[in-house]
Amino acid sequence: MIAPLLEGTVEIVLVDPGHMRVLNRAYRHLDRPTDVLSFDLSDGDGAAVEGVVFVNERACDGLEALLERVFHGYLHLAGMDHQSEEDSEAMQREVSSMVGMAMAHGAAS
C-alpha cells in the first residue's frame, strides 16, 4: 500500500543535529537529536494537513537517505506511527516503497 496523498502543505526543513536536539527537548522531552521530527499544524477539521517535517541533515548521506527521512515524516502526518514492532515494520515497508518509486521516477527523468 502506498500512503494516500494528503491535501494541504507539508514543509520540509533540514536542520543540524543541535537544532534537532533543541526541538526534541522542547516538544518531546528527549535530550538528543533524532533523524526526523514531524509537526501537524492542521486545524483539526480533517480537510487538509498543514505540517512541518524537520530532517536532521547529518542523517542524510545522499538522496535516498533524505527521501527516507522525508517520507517517514510524511507518514507520521498521514497518521502512521511505529509504537509497536508491527507498526514499525509496516511503516518501513511503506517508506521503502515510496523511496523506490521516487528513485525510479527520478532515474527515468
C-alpha positions as a Markdown table, in Angstrom:
| # | Residue | x | y | z |
|---|---|---|---|---|
| 1 | Met | 0.0 | 0.0 | 0.0 |
| 2 | Ile | 1.2 | 3.5 | -0.8 |
| 3 | Ala | 0.2 | 6.2 | 1.6 |
| 4 | Pro | -2.6 | 8.5 | 0.4 |
| 5 | Leu | -1.6 | 11.9 | -0.9 |
| 6 | Leu | -2.6 | 14.5 | 1.7 |
| 7 | Glu | -4.4 | 17.7 | 0.8 |
| 8 | Gly | -2.5 | 20.7 | 2.2 |
| 9 | Thr | 1.0 | 21.8 | 2.6 |
| 10 | Val | 4.0 | 20.0 | 4.1 |
| 11 | Glu | 7.2 | 22.0 | 4.6 |
| 12 | Ile | 10.5 | 20.1 | 4.8 |
| 13 | Val | 13.2 | 21.8 | 6.9 |
| 14 | Leu | 16.8 | 20.5 | 7.0 |
| 15 | Val | 18.4 | 21.2 | 10.4 |
| 16 | Asp | 21.7 | 20.5 | 12.1 |
| 17 | Pro | 21.8 | 18.0 | 15.0 |
| 18 | Gly | 21.9 | 20.8 | 17.6 |
| 19 | His | 18.7 | 22.3 | 16.3 |
| 20 | Met | 17.1 | 18.9 | 16.2 |
| 21 | Arg | 18.1 | 18.3 | 19.8 |
| 22 | Val | 16.6 | 21.6 | 20.9 |
| 23 | Leu | 13.3 | 20.7 | 19.1 |
| 24 | Asn | 13.3 | 17.3 | 20.7 |
| 25 | Arg | 14.0 | 18.7 | 24.2 |
| 26 | Ala | 11.2 | 21.3 | 23.9 |
| 27 | Tyr | 8.5 | 19.2 | 22.3 |
| 28 | Arg | 9.3 | 15.6 | 23.2 |
| 29 | His | 11.3 | 15.9 | 26.4 |
| 30 | Leu | 14.0 | 13.9 | 24.7 |
| 31 | Asp | 17.5 | 15.4 | 25.2 |
| 32 | Arg | 19.1 | 14.1 | 21.9 |
| 33 | Pro | 18.8 | 14.6 | 18.2 |
| 34 | Thr | 16.7 | 12.3 | 16.1 |
| 35 | Asp | 16.6 | 11.8 | 12.4 |
| 36 | Val | 13.1 | 13.2 | 11.8 |
| 37 | Leu | 10.5 | 15.2 | 13.7 |
| 38 | Ser | 7.0 | 16.0 | 12.3 |
| 39 | Phe | 4.6 | 18.6 | 13.5 |
| 40 | Asp | 0.9 | 18.5 | 12.4 |
| 41 | Leu | -0.2 | 22.1 | 12.2 |
| 42 | Ser | -3.7 | 21.4 | 10.9 |
| 43 | Asp | -6.7 | 23.0 | 12.4 |
| 44 | Gly | -8.2 | 19.6 | 13.2 |
| 45 | Asp | -11.2 | 19.6 | 10.8 |
| 46 | Gly | -9.6 | 16.9 | 8.7 |
| 47 | Ala | -10.0 | 18.9 | 5.5 |
| 48 | Ala | -6.3 | 19.4 | 4.9 |
| 49 | Val | -3.0 | 18.7 | 6.5 |
| 50 | Glu | -0.6 | 21.6 | 7.3 |
| 51 | Gly | 2.7 | 20.3 | 8.6 |
| 52 | Val | 6.4 | 20.6 | 9.0 |
| 53 | Val | 8.9 | 17.8 | 8.8 |
| 54 | Phe | 12.3 | 18.6 | 10.3 |
| 55 | Val | 15.1 | 16.4 | 9.0 |
| 56 | Asn | 18.5 | 16.0 | 10.6 |
| 57 | Glu | 20.8 | 16.9 | 7.8 |
| 58 | Arg | 23.6 | 14.7 | 9.2 |
| 59 | Ala | 21.3 | 11.6 | 8.9 |
| 60 | Cys | 21.2 | 12.1 | 5.1 |
| 61 | Asp | 24.2 | 10.9 | 3.3 |
| 62 | Gly | 22.5 | 11.0 | -0.1 |
| 63 | Leu | 19.2 | 11.5 | -1.9 |
| 64 | Glu | 17.9 | 8.1 | -0.9 |
| 65 | Ala | 18.6 | 8.7 | 2.8 |
| 66 | Leu | 17.0 | 12.1 | 2.5 |
| 67 | Leu | 13.9 | 10.7 | 0.9 |
| 68 | Glu | 13.6 | 8.0 | 3.6 |
| 69 | Arg | 13.5 | 10.7 | 6.3 |
| 70 | Val | 11.1 | 12.9 | 4.4 |
| 71 | Phe | 8.7 | 10.1 | 3.7 |
| 72 | His | 9.0 | 8.9 | 7.2 |
| 73 | Gly | 7.9 | 12.3 | 8.5 |
| 74 | Tyr | 5.1 | 12.5 | 5.8 |
| 75 | Leu | 3.7 | 9.1 | 7.0 |
| 76 | His | 3.6 | 10.5 | 10.6 |
| 77 | Leu | 1.5 | 13.4 | 9.3 |
| 78 | Ala | -0.7 | 10.8 | 7.4 |
| 79 | Gly | -1.4 | 9.1 | 10.8 |
| 80 | Met | 1.1 | 6.2 | 10.8 |
| 81 | Asp | 3.4 | 5.6 | 13.8 |
| 82 | His | 5.8 | 3.0 | 14.9 |
| 83 | Gln | 4.8 | 2.3 | 18.5 |
| 84 | Ser | 4.7 | -1.5 | 18.0 |
| 85 | Glu | 7.0 | -3.7 | 16.1 |
| 86 | Glu | 4.2 | -4.5 | 13.6 |
| 87 | Asp | 3.6 | -0.8 | 13.1 |
| 88 | Ser | 7.3 | -0.1 | 12.7 |
| 89 | Glu | 7.6 | -2.9 | 10.0 |
| 90 | Ala | 4.5 | -1.6 | 8.2 |
| 91 | Met | 5.9 | 2.0 | 8.2 |
| 92 | Gln | 9.3 | 0.8 | 7.0 |
| 93 | Arg | 7.7 | -1.1 | 4.1 |
| 94 | Glu | 5.7 | 2.0 | 3.2 |
| 95 | Val | 8.8 | 4.2 | 3.3 |
| 96 | Ser | 10.8 | 1.7 | 1.2 |
| 97 | Ser | 8.0 | 1.6 | -1.4 |
| 98 | Met | 7.7 | 5.3 | -1.6 |
| 99 | Val | 11.5 | 5.8 | -1.9 |
| 100 | Gly | 11.7 | 3.1 | -4.6 |
| 101 | Met | 9.0 | 4.8 | -6.6 |
| 102 | Ala | 10.7 | 8.2 | -6.2 |
| 103 | Met | 14.1 | 6.9 | -7.2 |
| 104 | Ala | 12.7 | 5.1 | -10.2 |
| 105 | His | 10.8 | 8.2 | -11.3 |
| 106 | Gly | 13.9 | 10.4 | -10.8 |
| 107 | Ala | 16.1 | 8.0 | -12.7 |
| 108 | Ala | 13.6 | 7.9 | -15.6 |
| 109 | Ser | 13.5 | 11.7 | -15.9 |
